[in-house]
Amino acid sequence: MSQETGCSEYQSLSRRKFLVRSAQVTALAATLPAWVPKVAFADSGPARDVLISVYLRGGCDGLTLVAPYADDHYYTHRPNLAVPRPDSNSQYKATDLDGFFGLPPTMLPLLPIYQAGELVVVHACGLEEATRSHFDAQRFTEVGKANDSRLATGWLGRHLASIQPMRADALIRGVGVDFGMPKVLQGGPRTLPIPDPSWFTLWGDWQSYEDRKRYIDGTYRAQTDPIRTSAINTLQTMQVLSNIDFDHYQPAGGAQYPDTGFGKSMQSAAALIRADIGVEAIHVDIHGWDTHSEQGSVDGQLRDLMADLSGGLRAIHQDLNGANRRDWTLIAMSEFGRNAIENGSRGTDHGFGNCMFAMGAQIAGGQVIRNWPGLHEDQLVAGMDLGITIDYRDVIAEIVDKRLGNGQGLAQVFPGFVPQYRGVVRA
């Protein structure tokens, strides 16, 4: 779906492309052998997971992604958009998860992961200080706090800044698969925006490539820091990434990534993790969720988005598990949900409560965690929105503590917030 879909505010946000690649890396040189043999870096501290952060930009409709079919008011409010009940005769009917929620057909690639106990859904969640503005909601969720203009870094960047590297000699700790640094990763040491890791190189005539590298190396080695270190590490990072054969990457476990931008980004994330170069956090965006009109929950634009999302998540789960990489956790979330009541254009407008996903070997999957507020008109926020009963930071904080090994840094990751753990991670 085109990124131009949605309201004017979302269109404006989607067009913001940053053209400057950061070179904020400060480690020593490391040499990476060709794909797949793993390089042995020096370890720092106990083993912990790599985090994959997926952001559904535009405000996804969680009431379709994971449909509350047992709440009768769902069908009252959405005569055209509701996912049919599992016991219906519709070809688009939901598949039951727990007797209350179900997955629409295009989300079914996630069902085997859920049944294997490695996928959990958290519903009726969001940021307690809810807003209907894309700009504000995205900023608030990515920095980890609402209405604090002094906070310029992202929660994931602060996590990286508040804990020692998993591998002491790693050149790259965080990667945003994008042209500009995602807000969530800002402030992270050794963190780069790389839209396509297979093309992190010096652009221009390939015949002069080696000469230009030698020129940069010779010129900037004579400079003072931070210019000297930044230039040298950029060249070293280019070499490390060039030794990962992204173009001929072979997914494990029979995984097939969607032939989309999101699918390519997820495959790149898997390649970075399997190459074992010390990357600890990878952020990927999937755009287009601002479905104000002709939403097409089961047979249109939202259906295609859900197929892309579920296919990408399924593929990376198969790939990493097939390669015997169990040391990773994935979260997927959006800035806010959609109205519980469909609009006159067969779409949904900006809402509050939503669902989010957590996936991985140590996730307490096979459950939909919720404190369901209900969809009766008297239970809706402002008579139209699913309420928020779980703060999304509860979910992430539990993962940061129990899977990323940074319980002591939570006050820095989410300043001023005291999380309530929800049983997302296995005991």
GUFI-191308 format. One line per 5 residues: their letters; for each residue x, y, z of C-alpha. Coordinates in steps of 0.2 Angstrom, whole numbers, plus 2048, in hexadecimal, padded with zeros to 3 digits. Layout:
A) X,Y,Z | ...
END
This chain:
MSQET) 800,800,800 | 806,811,7FC | 80D,81B,80B | 803,82A,805 | 7F3,821,80C
GCSEY) 7EC,829,81B | 7E9,83A,823 | 7F3,849,81E | 7FD,848,82F | 802,836,82B
QSLSR) 806,83B,819 | 812,849,81F | 81A,83D,82B | 81D,830,81E | 825,83C,812
RKFLV) 833,841,81F | 842,838,818 | 853,83B,820 | 861,83B,814 | 870,83B,820
RSAQV) 877,82B,826 | 87F,82B,837 | 890,825,83B | 88E,824,84E | 899,815,851
TALAA) 8A8,815,85E | 8AF,803,85F | 8BF,7FC,858 | 8C1,7F2,848 | 8BA,7E1,846
TLPAW) 8BC,7D5,838 | 8AD,7CA,832 | 8AF,7BA,829 | 8A3,7B7,81A | 892,7B1,81D
VPKVA) 88D,7A6,828 | 89C,7A2,833 | 89A,7AC,843 | 8A8,7B8,849 | 8AD,7B6,85B
FADSG) 8AD,7C7,864 | 8B1,7CA,876 | 8A1,7C8,880 | 89B,7D5,88D | 890,7CE,89B
PARDV) 883,7C1,89A | 87A,7BB,88A | 86A,7C5,885 | 85E,7C7,877 | 860,7D1,867
LISVY) 850,7DC,866 | 847,7DE,856 | 83B,7ED,857 | 82D,7EF,849 | 823,7FE,848
LRGGC) 812,7FF,83F | 811,811,83A | 801,819,837 | 7F7,812,846 | 7F2,800,842
DGLTL) 7E1,7F9,845 | 7E4,7ED,853 | 7D1,7E8,854 | 7D4,7E0,843 | 7E6,7D9,845
VAPYA) 7E0,7D0,855 | 7CD,7D0,854 | 7C2,7D0,864 | 7B5,7C5,85C | 7AD,7C0,86D
DDHYY) 7A8,7D2,871 | 798,7D4,868 | 799,7E7,867 | 7A8,7E4,85B | 79B,7E0,84E
THRPN) 78F,7ED,853 | 79C,7FB,850 | 7A4,7F3,840 | 796,7EC,835 | 7A2,7ED,826
LAVPR) 7B3,7EB,82D | 7B2,7DE,83B | 7BB,7CD,839 | 7AE,7C0,838 | 7AC,7B4,847
PDSNS) 7B5,7A3,847 | 7A5,79A,846 | 79F,7A4,837 | 79E,79D,825 | 7A8,7AC,81E
QYKAT) 7B8,7A8,815 | 7BF,7B7,81F | 7BB,7B0,830 | 7C7,7B2,83F | 7D1,7A3,846
DLDGF) 7CF,7A2,858 | 7DD,7A5,864 | 7D6,7A4,876 | 7C3,7A4,875 | 7C2,7B7,874
FGLPP) 7CE,7BD,867 | 7D2,7B7,855 | 7DE,7BA,847 | 7D7,7BF,835 | 7DD,7B4,827
TMLPL) 7EC,7BF,822 | 7F3,7BE,833 | 7F3,7AB,834 | 805,7A9,830 | 807,7AE,843
LPIYQ) 7FC,7A0,849 | 80A,792,84A | 815,79E,854 | 807,7A2,860 | 803,790,862
AGELV) 815,78C,865 | 815,798,873 | 821,7A4,86B | 815,7B2,867 | 80A,7BD,873
VVHAC) 7FE,7CA,86F | 7FB,7D8,87B | 7EA,7E1,878 | 7E2,7F1,87E | 7F3,7F8,880
GLEEA) 7FB,809,87C | 802,818,884 | 7F8,81E,893 | 7FA,830,88D | 7F1,82C,87D
TRSHF) 7F0,838,86E | 7E8,837,85D | 7F7,840,855 | 802,836,84A | 811,842,84E
DAQRF) 80E,842,861 | 80A,830,863 | 819,82A,859 | 825,835,862 | 81D,830,873
TEVGK) 81E,81E,870 | 830,81E,869 | 838,829,876 | 82E,820,883 | 826,82E,88C
ANDSR) 818,83B,888 | 818,84D,888 | 82B,84F,88C | 833,85A,87F | 844,859,889
LATGW) 845,846,884 | 84E,845,873 | 854,833,873 | 84A,823,870 | 846,816,87D
LGRHL) 850,809,873 | 85F,814,871 | 85F,818,883 | 85F,805,887 | 86F,803,87C
ASIQP) 877,812,885 | 873,80B,896 | 87B,7FA,894 | 88B,7F3,88F | 88C,7EC,87D
MRADA) 889,7D9,87B | 899,7D8,871 | 8A7,7E4,876 | 8AE,7E6,865 | 89E,7E8,85B
LIRGV) 89E,7F6,84F | 88B,7F7,84E | 87F,7F5,85D | 86F,7FC,855 | 868,7FD,844
GVDFG) 859,806,83D | 854,7FF,82C | 850,810,825 | 858,820,81D | 857,82A,82D
MPKVL) 85A,825,83F | 849,81F,847 | 845,829,856 | 844,819,861 | 857,816,85E
QGGPR) 85D,828,860 | 86A,829,86D | 870,817,86B | 883,815,86A | 88A,80D,85A
TLPIP) 879,80F,852 | 876,812,840 | 868,815,833 | 86B,808,825 | 85C,807,819
DPSWF) 864,7F8,80F | 873,7F0,818 | 879,7E8,808 | 87C,7FA,801 | 885,802,810
TLWGD) 893,809,805 | 89B,817,7FD | 890,81C,7EE | 898,821,7DD | 8A3,819,7D0
WQSYE) 8A9,807,7D6 | 8B9,809,7CC | 8BE,817,7D9 | 8B7,80E,7E8 | 8C7,808,7F0
DRKRY) 8D0,818,7EC | 8C2,822,7F5 | 8C3,817,804 | 8D6,819,805 | 8D4,82C,803
IDGTY) 8C7,82C,811 | 8D1,821,81D | 8E1,82B,81A | 8D9,83C,81B | 8CF,839,82B
RAQTD) 8DC,82F,835 | 8E6,83F,836 | 8D7,848,83E | 8D2,849,850 | 8C3,840,858
PIRTS) 8B5,83F,856 | 8B7,841,843 | 8C5,835,843 | 8BC,827,84C | 8AC,82A,842
AINTL) 8B4,829,831 | 8BF,819,835 | 8B0,810,83D | 8A5,814,82E | 8B1,80C,823
QTMQV) 8B3,7FD,82E | 8A0,7FB,82F | 89F,7FB,81C | 8AB,7ED,81C | 8A2,7E3,82A
LSNID) 891,7E5,820 | 899,7E1,80F | 89F,7D0,816 | 88D,7CB,81A | 886,7C5,809
FDHYQ) 875,7CD,80A | 871,7CA,7F8 | 874,7B8,7F9 | 86D,7B5,80B | 865,7A4,80D
PAGGA) 857,7A4,81A | 856,795,825 | 847,78B,82B | 83F,78C,81A | 83B,79F,81D
QYPDT) 834,7A9,80E | 834,7BC,811 | 827,7C6,808 | 82D,7CE,7F9 | 82A,7E0,800
GFGKS) 834,7ED,808 | 82F,7E7,819 | 833,7D5,814 | 844,7DB,80E | 847,7E4,81E
MQSAA) 843,7D5,829 | 84F,7CA,81F | 85D,7D7,821 | 859,7D7,834 | 85B,7C4,834
ALIRA) 86B,7C5,82A | 872,7D1,837 | 86D,7C6,845 | 874,7B6,83E | 884,7BE,839
DIGVE) 887,7C1,84B | 890,7D2,84A | 88A,7D9,85A | 87A,7E1,855 | 86E,7E2,864
AIHVD) 860,7EC,85D | 858,7ED,84C | 849,7F9,848 | 83E,7F6,839 | 82F,801,834
IHGWD) 820,7FB,82A | 815,809,823 | 804,80C,81D | 7F8,808,82C | 7EE,819,82C
THSEQ) 7DE,811,824 | 7D1,81F,825 | 7C8,819,816 | 7C4,808,80D | 7CE,7FF,81A
GSVDG) 7CB,7EE,813 | 7CD,7E4,823 | 7CB,7D3,81A | 7CC,7D7,808 | 7D6,7E7,805
QLRDL) 7E4,7F2,80A | 7E5,7ED,81C | 7E4,7DB,817 | 7F4,7DE,80C | 7FD,7E7,81A
MADLS) 7F9,7D9,826 | 7FF,7CC,81A | 80F,7D5,819 | 811,7D7,82B | 80D,7C5,830
GGLRA) 817,7BE,822 | 826,7C8,827 | 825,7C3,839 | 822,7B1,835 | 831,7B0,829
IHQDL) 83D,7B8,836 | 837,7AC,843 | 83A,79D,838 | 84B,7A4,832 | 853,7A7,843
NGANR) 84C,798,84B | 851,78D,83C | 862,794,83E | 862,790,851 | 862,7A2,856
RDWTL) 856,7A3,865 | 85E,7B2,86D | 852,7BF,866 | 842,7C8,86A | 836,7D1,85F
IAMSE) 829,7DE,863 | 81D,7E6,857 | 812,7F5,85B | 80A,805,854 | 807,817,85A
FGRNA) 7F5,814,85E | 7E6,80A,859 | 7D6,80E,84F | 7C5,813,854 | 7BA,804,859
IENGS) 7AC,80C,84E | 7AF,80B,83B | 7AC,81C,832 | 7A2,820,823 | 7B0,81C,817
RGTDH) 7B1,80A,81D | 7C1,80F,826 | 7C6,813,837 | 7CD,823,83F | 7DA,826,84C
GFGNC) 7D7,81D,85C | 7DF,818,86D | 7E1,806,873 | 7EA,7F9,867 | 7F3,7E9,867
MFAMG) 805,7E5,867 | 80F,7D5,864 | 81E,7CD,86C | 827,7BE,865 | 836,7B3,869
AQIAG) 83C,7A3,871 | 83A,7AA,883 | 82A,7B3,880 | 81B,7AC,88A | 811,7AA,87B
GQVIR) 801,7A1,876 | 7F7,7AE,87F | 7EE,7BF,87D | 7F2,7CA,88C | 7E5,7D7,890
NWPGL) 7DA,7DF,89C | 7CC,7E1,890 | 7C2,7F2,892 | 7B4,7ED,887 | 7AC,7F4,877
HEDQL) 79B,7F9,87D | 798,80C,87A | 799,80F,88D | 7AA,807,88D | 7B2,810,87F
VAGMD) 7BD,81F,881 | 7B3,82E,87B | 7A6,822,875 | 7B1,81C,867 | 7C2,815,86C
LGITI) 7C8,805,874 | 7CF,809,885 | 7E2,807,88A | 7E4,7FC,899 | 7F6,7F6,896
DYRDV) 804,803,893 | 80F,7FD,885 | 81E,801,890 | 819,7F3,89C | 81C,7E7,88E
IAEIV) 82D,7EE,888 | 834,7F1,899 | 831,7DF,89E | 83A,7DA,88E | 848,7E6,891
DKRLG) 84A,7DF,8A2 | 849,7CD,8A0 | 84F,7CA,88E | 85A,7D9,88B | 863,7D8,89C
NGQGL) 860,7EA,8A0 | 855,7EB,8B0 | 860,7F7,8B8 | 85E,803,8A9 | 84B,804,8A9
AQVFP) 84B,815,8B1 | 855,81B,8A3 | 84C,812,895 | 83B,818,89B | 83E,827,8A7
GFVPQ) 830,82A,8B3 | 827,81A,8B0 | 824,80B,8BB | 820,7FC,8B1 | 814,7EE,8B6
YRGVV) 81A,7DE,8AE | 80C,7D4,8A5 | 814,7C3,8A3 | 81A,7C6,892 | 82B,7BD,895
RA) 82C,7AB,89B | 830,7A9,8AD
END
